[in-house]
Amino acid sequence: MAAFFLLCALSIFETSLSEFVADFSIKEQGPPGQLIGNIPTKSNFLQKANHSLVTYTYLDENNAYPDLFTITESNGDLTTTTTIDRENIQCKDPQCILTFDVAATFKGFEVITVNVHVIDINDNAPQFPKSLITINISETSSVGHLVQLPSAVDLDTGENNGVQNYEIFPANGTFGLQTKKKLDGSFDVKLVLLENLDREKKAFYTCKIFAKDGGVEQNIGTLQVDINVLDDNDNPPVFGESIYNKTVPENTLPGTTILRVTATDADSGLNGELEYHISQGAYSDIFSINNRTGEILLLKKLVYEPNEIFSFFVEARDKGVIPNYAQVKVNIQIQDAGNNPPVVKVNLVSGSAGKVLISELINIDAFVAHVSVEDSDTGKNGEYVCSISSSFFDIKPLQSKGYKVVVKIPLDREKASEHNVTVSCHDLGTPPLYSSVSFIVQVGDENDNKPVFLQQTYFASIEENNPVGVTVTKVSATDNDIDLNAQIQYVLHSDAGSSFSINRITGVINATGVLDRETTSDYLFRVLAVDGGKEPKTGTATVIVNITDINDNKPKFSKSLFTFEVSELSDPYTHVGRVTAQDPDLGQNAYLQYSMSSQDRNVPFEVSLNGTVITRAELDREYMGQYNFMVYVRDSGNPSLNSSAYVTVYVVDANDNAPRILFPNKMNNTVSSTVTSLPITKIIAEDKDDGINRQLTYFIQTGNDKNMFNLHSQTGELFLNHNYQFTTDQSVSLIICVQDGGLPVKSACTQLNVEVSINNATIAEKKPETDNKYIYISIGVIIFTLIISAGIVVVILVIRKKDNERKNNKSSPGPLGVPMQNGYAPTGTSTLPNSHPEAEYMERKKVTLNSGTNREGSLGSSSHNYSSNISQNHTLENPIANRIYMTSPHLIPP
């Protein structure tokens, strides 16, 4: 039987899945709380429900979208829970239709299938993986050469919102763009070479690639491409002269530099670095060449032969993979020694082997070397002048003998560590004869450069709660000096504190302890690089360490108990208050969402994701004056952390209940009394409201035209007005009203019948007679009264005896809810609020019959005779009511 009902239920459920469907469309990026539509209206479900009370909820919370959509249980409104970003939700199809089922619970049960089409808007621009890339292209690349470029990605998925085309700027330059759309809709983007390259003319190009989408308001992504033209060994060396002619005196000393050839190469790197060689080893026993400088030296003494010329070729060759070369012809003619050239010698005071070492910080005009010149010829042939080949040095004559070589301009070892200096001298003969001598000046290093970091600012990130000793970053510095002056040690500045340490040699910075982002989110300190010079120099860089957040703190409510007040009768969805919590984490780890405990779903309140508490239904303080429930807050970390707090909502009273008169009532509205100072009776009323709304005021509306009665406004006690002269029995019908103190004022009225009787003693007091006949009448009355009094005493004794017997059994309340005196209700008592009107009436009637009415001197004369009550809700005719009516006539009906 159970299986049968289960199959029936499943059959109904499957049918309902296809019977009611609600299709909605919404654009992404809408605000939270946006109304999407009404589920029962859209699905035509209201016809099925037939105006029944229906509750709408997610059918399956695990497969629904509560983080995206909120369903109002009472009416089926579908609203957004948060701002929906189509690119951040998992759409199962390109149309991005989110489907879920809604359970509609009423006298029956149905399932409504909801389809929400999230429409894409063009809210994302195309984006390249990097904004700047650098590529290298050989200068020998042919026109049409292609270079693969990264393509841009547009997170938008709607029609034409993705990348539609690419453009290059400049459009008519050396490079173009080739794009091809692939099967998946993305593009293959390549850079095309449109012109031949020549690195020697232009070694660098830059262009920009624009990716454009097809949105109405078009978005553009930009990629800058820097292009380096790589050198190819496409330029041969070029000599400074087409042919070198040199005349060398026959008495030139061996080891003398007789000529220097120079060539240049427009290529760079090894492709432009040259070596010199004498072709095929010609005259290798007479001449040699410095491979690096191109200086040609004489190896042995020359012998003059008429018209003899030494001709050979010098080859300059670069160091490319496939070297280029150039050759130049050198002609050396031997000159007869009849006129001897000057003899030049250099004296390196502080050097040896043709080298002298000087400091790079040497002063201007400082002495470097001594040069001596001798020429044994006479006349012009014995006169000579000298020059120097280097611009860094100068040659000055000495008064004593020879010349001195001095520093001409400041030296910098980091720019040139040595200088090849040639001193040339020639006589003034015709033709002039030349001699020269060369030496090398080595520039010694001084600690004139401080270490320089590769970056002035180092940025690093490390996750909080790190292991002790984890590597944070590595710094590195260089020093243009050499040896000890360039040996660097790394030191942390004191502003780094004790949280970090550095390896003095490698520059690796480690964390010395566990870091807490909530205590310190980032650190900024300096790191020093100190060289090993005698007077150390220091370079400085800045290190910025960002501590990234992990979800290590759970959210904490600002209070453990939140208390709010809301007026009863407030409309549904009235704002009650807001619960708040804080999470010291960052980003998603601190993005908080609030919810109500599932155990408290029956309370008439909702807690939104932002912590706002609202009413779900109209409240009634008289039904429930206080609600207690639990709220949760969770962050969006992974894993998520949460905490809870309690909420108490006090329902504040509204004046929604009119006073209710318990006595007089329809069954009991008549009282009797003699002229007395005691209260005739007491009006009993109640009001279910609270505070001032239940503070009652009593007054007589009508029936007291002769001012016979006084009604206590606070206690409801009714008295006879002693200033009124009662001469006869009176029967008066009063309209008694009760009003509360609320705004608007509410009131209730009822009818009270009062029967007032007077006795002979009262008349005697009020009408004394002087005639003797009245004296006899008075004596007769007194005797009659004594007889009656004796009878009353007997009756009292009998009643007391019965009371004692009743007390021995157990004392019980009278029929009106108050203790009876001798079987009768005491004068002035009235019905208590908890007594039943019909029972009161029967009991009162019994007392009246037993005691008799209008008997002077008897207890029965003060008993109350009750009849039906007329209750009216209208304005009261007394001063208080008149004032209320004058100020607010709409509050009290005429």
KAPE-V170085 format. One record per residue. N is the residue number from 1. SS is DSSP state (helix for helix, strand for strand, loop for the rest). Layout:
# KAPE-V170085
n->N ss->SS
n->N ss->SS
This chain:
# KAPE-V170085
n->1 ss->loop
n->2 ss->helix
n->3 ss->helix
n->4 ss->helix
n->5 ss->helix
n->6 ss->helix
n->7 ss->helix
n->8 ss->helix
n->9 ss->helix
n->10 ss->helix
n->11 ss->helix
n->12 ss->helix
n->13 ss->helix
n->14 ss->helix
n->15 ss->helix
n->16 ss->helix
n->17 ss->helix
n->18 ss->helix
n->19 ss->helix
n->20 ss->loop
n->21 ss->strand
n->22 ss->strand
n->23 ss->strand
n->24 ss->strand
n->25 ss->strand
n->26 ss->strand
n->27 ss->strand
n->28 ss->loop
n->29 ss->loop
n->30 ss->loop
n->31 ss->loop
n->32 ss->loop
n->33 ss->loop
n->34 ss->loop
n->35 ss->strand
n->36 ss->strand
n->37 ss->strand
n->38 ss->strand
n->39 ss->helix
n->40 ss->helix
n->41 ss->helix
n->42 ss->helix
n->43 ss->loop
n->44 ss->loop
n->45 ss->loop
n->46 ss->helix
n->47 ss->helix
n->48 ss->helix
n->49 ss->helix
n->50 ss->loop
n->51 ss->loop
n->52 ss->loop
n->53 ss->loop
n->54 ss->loop
n->55 ss->strand
n->56 ss->strand
n->57 ss->strand
n->58 ss->strand
n->59 ss->loop
n->60 ss->loop
n->61 ss->helix
n->62 ss->helix
n->63 ss->helix
n->64 ss->loop
n->65 ss->loop
n->66 ss->loop
n->67 ss->loop
n->68 ss->loop
n->69 ss->strand
n->70 ss->strand
n->71 ss->strand
n->72 ss->loop
n->73 ss->loop
n->74 ss->loop
n->75 ss->loop
n->76 ss->loop
n->77 ss->strand
n->78 ss->strand
n->79 ss->strand
n->80 ss->strand
n->81 ss->loop
n->82 ss->loop
n->83 ss->loop
n->84 ss->loop
n->85 ss->loop
n->86 ss->helix
n->87 ss->helix
n->88 ss->helix
n->89 ss->loop
n->90 ss->loop
n->91 ss->loop
n->92 ss->loop
n->93 ss->loop
n->94 ss->loop
n->95 ss->loop
n->96 ss->loop
n->97 ss->strand
n->98 ss->strand
n->99 ss->strand
n->100 ss->strand
n->101 ss->strand
n->102 ss->strand
n->103 ss->strand
n->104 ss->strand
n->105 ss->strand
n->106 ss->loop
n->107 ss->loop
n->108 ss->loop
n->109 ss->strand
n->110 ss->strand
n->111 ss->strand
n->112 ss->strand
n->113 ss->strand
n->114 ss->strand
n->115 ss->strand
n->116 ss->strand
n->117 ss->strand
n->118 ss->strand
n->119 ss->strand
n->120 ss->loop
n->121 ss->loop
n->122 ss->loop
n->123 ss->loop
n->124 ss->loop
n->125 ss->loop
n->126 ss->loop
n->127 ss->strand
n->128 ss->loop
n->129 ss->loop
n->130 ss->loop
n->131 ss->loop
n->132 ss->strand
n->133 ss->strand
n->134 ss->strand
n->135 ss->strand
n->136 ss->strand
n->137 ss->strand
n->138 ss->strand
n->139 ss->loop
n->140 ss->loop
n->141 ss->loop
n->142 ss->loop
n->143 ss->loop
n->144 ss->loop
n->145 ss->loop
n->146 ss->strand
n->147 ss->strand
n->148 ss->strand
n->149 ss->strand
n->150 ss->loop
n->151 ss->loop
n->152 ss->loop
n->153 ss->strand
n->154 ss->loop
n->155 ss->loop
n->156 ss->loop
n->157 ss->loop
n->158 ss->loop
n->159 ss->loop
n->160 ss->loop
n->161 ss->loop
n->162 ss->loop
n->163 ss->strand
n->164 ss->strand
n->165 ss->strand
n->166 ss->strand
n->167 ss->strand
n->168 ss->strand
n->169 ss->strand
n->170 ss->loop
n->171 ss->loop
n->172 ss->loop
n->173 ss->loop
n->174 ss->loop
n->175 ss->strand
n->176 ss->strand
n->177 ss->strand
n->178 ss->strand
n->179 ss->strand
n->180 ss->strand
n->181 ss->strand
n->182 ss->loop
n->183 ss->loop
n->184 ss->loop
n->185 ss->loop
n->186 ss->loop
n->187 ss->strand
n->188 ss->strand
n->189 ss->strand
n->190 ss->strand
n->191 ss->strand
n->192 ss->strand
n->193 ss->strand
n->194 ss->loop
n->195 ss->loop
n->196 ss->loop
n->197 ss->loop
n->198 ss->loop
n->199 ss->loop
n->200 ss->loop
n->201 ss->loop
n->202 ss->loop
n->203 ss->loop
n->204 ss->strand
n->205 ss->strand
n->206 ss->strand
n->207 ss->strand
n->208 ss->strand
n->209 ss->strand
n->210 ss->strand
n->211 ss->strand
n->212 ss->strand
n->213 ss->strand
n->214 ss->loop
n->215 ss->loop
n->216 ss->loop
n->217 ss->loop
n->218 ss->loop
n->219 ss->loop
n->220 ss->strand
n->221 ss->strand
n->222 ss->strand
n->223 ss->strand
n->224 ss->strand
n->225 ss->strand
n->226 ss->strand
n->227 ss->strand
n->228 ss->strand
n->229 ss->strand
n->230 ss->strand
n->231 ss->loop
n->232 ss->loop
n->233 ss->loop
n->234 ss->loop
n->235 ss->loop
n->236 ss->loop
n->237 ss->loop
n->238 ss->strand
n->239 ss->strand
n->240 ss->loop
n->241 ss->loop
n->242 ss->loop
n->243 ss->strand
n->244 ss->strand
n->245 ss->strand
n->246 ss->strand
n->247 ss->strand
n->248 ss->strand
n->249 ss->strand
n->250 ss->loop
n->251 ss->loop
n->252 ss->loop
n->253 ss->loop
n->254 ss->loop
n->255 ss->loop
n->256 ss->loop
n->257 ss->strand
n->258 ss->strand
n->259 ss->strand
n->260 ss->strand
n->261 ss->loop
n->262 ss->loop
n->263 ss->strand
n->264 ss->strand
n->265 ss->loop
n->266 ss->loop
n->267 ss->loop
n->268 ss->loop
n->269 ss->helix
n->270 ss->helix
n->271 ss->helix
n->272 ss->helix
n->273 ss->loop
n->274 ss->strand
n->275 ss->strand
n->276 ss->strand
n->277 ss->strand
n->278 ss->strand
n->279 ss->helix
n->280 ss->helix
n->281 ss->helix
n->282 ss->loop
n->283 ss->loop
n->284 ss->loop
n->285 ss->loop
n->286 ss->loop
n->287 ss->strand
n->288 ss->strand
n->289 ss->strand
n->290 ss->loop
n->291 ss->loop
n->292 ss->loop
n->293 ss->loop
n->294 ss->loop
n->295 ss->strand
n->296 ss->strand
n->297 ss->strand
n->298 ss->strand
n->299 ss->loop
n->300 ss->loop
n->301 ss->loop
n->302 ss->loop
n->303 ss->loop
n->304 ss->loop
n->305 ss->loop
n->306 ss->loop
n->307 ss->loop
n->308 ss->loop
n->309 ss->strand
n->310 ss->strand
n->311 ss->strand
n->312 ss->strand
n->313 ss->strand
n->314 ss->strand
n->315 ss->strand
n->316 ss->strand
n->317 ss->strand
n->318 ss->strand
n->319 ss->loop
n->320 ss->loop
n->321 ss->loop
n->322 ss->loop
n->323 ss->loop
n->324 ss->loop
n->325 ss->strand
n->326 ss->strand
n->327 ss->strand
n->328 ss->strand
n->329 ss->strand
n->330 ss->strand
n->331 ss->strand
n->332 ss->strand
n->333 ss->strand
n->334 ss->strand
n->335 ss->strand
n->336 ss->loop
n->337 ss->loop
n->338 ss->loop
n->339 ss->loop
n->340 ss->loop
n->341 ss->loop
n->342 ss->loop
n->343 ss->strand
n->344 ss->strand
n->345 ss->strand
n->346 ss->strand
n->347 ss->strand
n->348 ss->loop
n->349 ss->loop
n->350 ss->loop
n->351 ss->loop
n->352 ss->strand
n->353 ss->loop
n->354 ss->loop
n->355 ss->strand
n->356 ss->strand
n->357 ss->strand
n->358 ss->strand
n->359 ss->strand
n->360 ss->loop
n->361 ss->loop
n->362 ss->loop
n->363 ss->loop
n->364 ss->loop
n->365 ss->loop
n->366 ss->loop
n->367 ss->strand
n->368 ss->strand
n->369 ss->strand
n->370 ss->strand
n->371 ss->strand
n->372 ss->strand
n->373 ss->strand
n->374 ss->strand
n->375 ss->loop
n->376 ss->loop
n->377 ss->loop
n->378 ss->loop
n->379 ss->helix
n->380 ss->helix
n->381 ss->helix
n->382 ss->helix
n->383 ss->loop
n->384 ss->strand
n->385 ss->strand
n->386 ss->strand
n->387 ss->strand
n->388 ss->strand
n->389 ss->loop
n->390 ss->loop
n->391 ss->loop
n->392 ss->loop
n->393 ss->strand
n->394 ss->strand
n->395 ss->strand
n->396 ss->strand
n->397 ss->strand
n->398 ss->loop
n->399 ss->loop
n->400 ss->loop
n->401 ss->loop
n->402 ss->loop
n->403 ss->strand
n->404 ss->strand
n->405 ss->strand
n->406 ss->strand
n->407 ss->strand
n->408 ss->loop
n->409 ss->loop
n->410 ss->loop
n->411 ss->loop
n->412 ss->loop
n->413 ss->loop
n->414 ss->loop
n->415 ss->loop
n->416 ss->loop
n->417 ss->loop
n->418 ss->strand
n->419 ss->strand
n->420 ss->strand
n->421 ss->strand
n->422 ss->strand
n->423 ss->strand
n->424 ss->strand
n->425 ss->strand
n->426 ss->strand
n->427 ss->strand
n->428 ss->loop
n->429 ss->loop
n->430 ss->loop
n->431 ss->loop
n->432 ss->loop
n->433 ss->loop
n->434 ss->strand
n->435 ss->strand
n->436 ss->strand
n->437 ss->strand
n->438 ss->strand
n->439 ss->strand
n->440 ss->strand
n->441 ss->strand
n->442 ss->strand
n->443 ss->strand
n->444 ss->strand
n->445 ss->loop
n->446 ss->loop
n->447 ss->loop
n->448 ss->loop
n->449 ss->loop
n->450 ss->loop
n->451 ss->loop
n->452 ss->strand
n->453 ss->strand
n->454 ss->loop
n->455 ss->loop
n->456 ss->loop
n->457 ss->strand
n->458 ss->strand
n->459 ss->strand
n->460 ss->strand
n->461 ss->strand
n->462 ss->strand
n->463 ss->strand
n->464 ss->loop
n->465 ss->loop
n->466 ss->loop
n->467 ss->loop
n->468 ss->loop
n->469 ss->loop
n->470 ss->loop
n->471 ss->strand
n->472 ss->strand
n->473 ss->strand
n->474 ss->strand
n->475 ss->loop
n->476 ss->loop
n->477 ss->strand
n->478 ss->strand
n->479 ss->loop
n->480 ss->loop
n->481 ss->loop
n->482 ss->loop
n->483 ss->helix
n->484 ss->helix
n->485 ss->helix
n->486 ss->helix
n->487 ss->loop
n->488 ss->loop
n->489 ss->strand
n->490 ss->strand
n->491 ss->strand
n->492 ss->strand
n->493 ss->loop
n->494 ss->helix
n->495 ss->helix
n->496 ss->helix
n->497 ss->loop
n->498 ss->loop
n->499 ss->loop
n->500 ss->strand
n->501 ss->strand
n->502 ss->strand
n->503 ss->loop
n->504 ss->loop
n->505 ss->loop
n->506 ss->loop
n->507 ss->loop
n->508 ss->strand
n->509 ss->strand
n->510 ss->strand
n->511 ss->strand
n->512 ss->loop
n->513 ss->loop
n->514 ss->loop
n->515 ss->loop
n->516 ss->loop
n->517 ss->loop
n->518 ss->loop
n->519 ss->loop
n->520 ss->loop
n->521 ss->loop
n->522 ss->strand
n->523 ss->strand
n->524 ss->strand
n->525 ss->strand
n->526 ss->strand
n->527 ss->strand
n->528 ss->strand
n->529 ss->strand
n->530 ss->strand
n->531 ss->loop
n->532 ss->loop
n->533 ss->loop
n->534 ss->loop
n->535 ss->loop
n->536 ss->loop
n->537 ss->loop
n->538 ss->strand
n->539 ss->strand
n->540 ss->strand
n->541 ss->strand
n->542 ss->strand
n->543 ss->strand
n->544 ss->strand
n->545 ss->strand
n->546 ss->strand
n->547 ss->strand
n->548 ss->strand
n->549 ss->loop
n->550 ss->loop
n->551 ss->loop
n->552 ss->loop
n->553 ss->loop
n->554 ss->loop
n->555 ss->loop
n->556 ss->strand
n->557 ss->strand
n->558 ss->loop
n->559 ss->loop
n->560 ss->loop
n->561 ss->strand
n->562 ss->strand
n->563 ss->strand
n->564 ss->strand
n->565 ss->strand
n->566 ss->strand
n->567 ss->strand
n->568 ss->loop
n->569 ss->loop
n->570 ss->loop
n->571 ss->loop
n->572 ss->loop
n->573 ss->loop
n->574 ss->loop
n->575 ss->strand
n->576 ss->strand
n->577 ss->strand
n->578 ss->strand
n->579 ss->loop
n->580 ss->loop
n->581 ss->strand
n->582 ss->strand
n->583 ss->loop
n->584 ss->loop
n->585 ss->loop
n->586 ss->loop
n->587 ss->helix
n->588 ss->helix
n->589 ss->helix
n->590 ss->helix
n->591 ss->loop
n->592 ss->loop
n->593 ss->strand
n->594 ss->strand
n->595 ss->strand
n->596 ss->strand
n->597 ss->loop
n->598 ss->helix
n->599 ss->helix
n->600 ss->helix
n->601 ss->loop
n->602 ss->loop
n->603 ss->loop
n->604 ss->loop
n->605 ss->strand
n->606 ss->strand
n->607 ss->strand
n->608 ss->loop
n->609 ss->loop
n->610 ss->loop
n->611 ss->loop
n->612 ss->strand
n->613 ss->strand
n->614 ss->strand
n->615 ss->strand
n->616 ss->loop
n->617 ss->loop
n->618 ss->loop
n->619 ss->loop
n->620 ss->loop
n->621 ss->loop
n->622 ss->loop
n->623 ss->loop
n->624 ss->loop
n->625 ss->loop
n->626 ss->strand
n->627 ss->strand
n->628 ss->strand
n->629 ss->strand
n->630 ss->strand
n->631 ss->strand
n->632 ss->strand
n->633 ss->strand
n->634 ss->strand
n->635 ss->loop
n->636 ss->loop
n->637 ss->loop
n->638 ss->loop
n->639 ss->loop
n->640 ss->loop
n->641 ss->loop
n->642 ss->strand
n->643 ss->strand
n->644 ss->strand
n->645 ss->strand
n->646 ss->strand
n->647 ss->strand
n->648 ss->strand
n->649 ss->strand
n->650 ss->strand
n->651 ss->strand
n->652 ss->strand
n->653 ss->loop
n->654 ss->loop
n->655 ss->loop
n->656 ss->loop
n->657 ss->loop
n->658 ss->loop
n->659 ss->loop
n->660 ss->strand
n->661 ss->strand
n->662 ss->strand
n->663 ss->strand
n->664 ss->loop
n->665 ss->strand
n->666 ss->loop
n->667 ss->loop
n->668 ss->strand
n->669 ss->loop
n->670 ss->strand
n->671 ss->strand
n->672 ss->strand
n->673 ss->strand
n->674 ss->strand
n->675 ss->loop
n->676 ss->loop
n->677 ss->loop
n->678 ss->loop
n->679 ss->loop
n->680 ss->loop
n->681 ss->strand
n->682 ss->strand
n->683 ss->loop
n->684 ss->strand
n->685 ss->strand
n->686 ss->strand
n->687 ss->loop
n->688 ss->loop
n->689 ss->loop
n->690 ss->loop
n->691 ss->helix
n->692 ss->helix
n->693 ss->helix
n->694 ss->helix
n->695 ss->loop
n->696 ss->loop
n->697 ss->strand
n->698 ss->strand
n->699 ss->strand
n->700 ss->strand
n->701 ss->strand
n->702 ss->strand
n->703 ss->loop
n->704 ss->loop
n->705 ss->loop
n->706 ss->loop
n->707 ss->loop
n->708 ss->loop
n->709 ss->strand
n->710 ss->strand
n->711 ss->strand
n->712 ss->loop
n->713 ss->loop
n->714 ss->loop
n->715 ss->loop
n->716 ss->loop
n->717 ss->strand
n->718 ss->strand
n->719 ss->strand
n->720 ss->strand
n->721 ss->loop
n->722 ss->loop
n->723 ss->loop
n->724 ss->loop
n->725 ss->loop
n->726 ss->loop
n->727 ss->loop
n->728 ss->loop
n->729 ss->loop
n->730 ss->strand
n->731 ss->strand
n->732 ss->strand
n->733 ss->strand
n->734 ss->strand
n->735 ss->strand
n->736 ss->strand
n->737 ss->strand
n->738 ss->strand
n->739 ss->strand
n->740 ss->loop
n->741 ss->loop
n->742 ss->loop
n->743 ss->loop
n->744 ss->loop
n->745 ss->loop
n->746 ss->loop
n->747 ss->strand
n->748 ss->strand
n->749 ss->strand
n->750 ss->strand
n->751 ss->strand
n->752 ss->strand
n->753 ss->strand
n->754 ss->strand
n->755 ss->strand
n->756 ss->strand
n->757 ss->strand
n->758 ss->loop
n->759 ss->loop
n->760 ss->helix
n->761 ss->helix
n->762 ss->helix
n->763 ss->helix
n->764 ss->helix
n->765 ss->helix
n->766 ss->helix
n->767 ss->loop
n->768 ss->loop
n->769 ss->loop
n->770 ss->loop
n->771 ss->loop
n->772 ss->helix
n->773 ss->helix
n->774 ss->helix
n->775 ss->helix
n->776 ss->helix
n->777 ss->helix
n->778 ss->helix
n->779 ss->helix
n->780 ss->helix
n->781 ss->helix
n->782 ss->helix
n->783 ss->helix
n->784 ss->helix
n->785 ss->helix
n->786 ss->helix
n->787 ss->helix
n->788 ss->helix
n->789 ss->helix
n->790 ss->helix
n->791 ss->helix
n->792 ss->helix
n->793 ss->helix
n->794 ss->helix
n->795 ss->helix
n->796 ss->helix
n->797 ss->helix
n->798 ss->helix
n->799 ss->helix
n->800 ss->helix
n->801 ss->helix
n->802 ss->helix
n->803 ss->helix
n->804 ss->helix
n->805 ss->helix
n->806 ss->helix
n->807 ss->helix
n->808 ss->helix
n->809 ss->helix
n->810 ss->loop
n->811 ss->loop
n->812 ss->loop
n->813 ss->loop
n->814 ss->loop
n->815 ss->loop
n->816 ss->loop
n->817 ss->loop
n->818 ss->loop
n->819 ss->loop
n->820 ss->loop
n->821 ss->strand
n->822 ss->loop
n->823 ss->loop
n->824 ss->strand
n->825 ss->loop
n->826 ss->loop
n->827 ss->loop
n->828 ss->loop
n->829 ss->loop
n->830 ss->loop
n->831 ss->loop
n->832 ss->loop
n->833 ss->loop
n->834 ss->loop
n->835 ss->loop
n->836 ss->loop
n->837 ss->helix
n->838 ss->helix
n->839 ss->helix
n->840 ss->helix
n->841 ss->helix
n->842 ss->helix
n->843 ss->helix
n->844 ss->helix
n->845 ss->helix
n->846 ss->helix
n->847 ss->helix
n->848 ss->helix
n->849 ss->helix
n->850 ss->helix
n->851 ss->helix
n->852 ss->loop
n->853 ss->loop
n->854 ss->loop
n->855 ss->loop
n->856 ss->loop
n->857 ss->loop
n->858 ss->loop
n->859 ss->helix
n->860 ss->helix
n->861 ss->helix
n->862 ss->helix
n->863 ss->loop
n->864 ss->loop
n->865 ss->loop
n->866 ss->loop
n->867 ss->loop
n->868 ss->loop
n->869 ss->loop
n->870 ss->loop
n->871 ss->strand
n->872 ss->strand
n->873 ss->loop
n->874 ss->loop
n->875 ss->loop
n->876 ss->loop
n->877 ss->loop
n->878 ss->loop
n->879 ss->helix
n->880 ss->helix
n->881 ss->helix
n->882 ss->helix
n->883 ss->helix
n->884 ss->helix
n->885 ss->helix
n->886 ss->helix
n->887 ss->helix
n->888 ss->loop
n->889 ss->loop
n->890 ss->loop
n->891 ss->loop
n->892 ss->loop
n->893 ss->loop
n->894 ss->loop
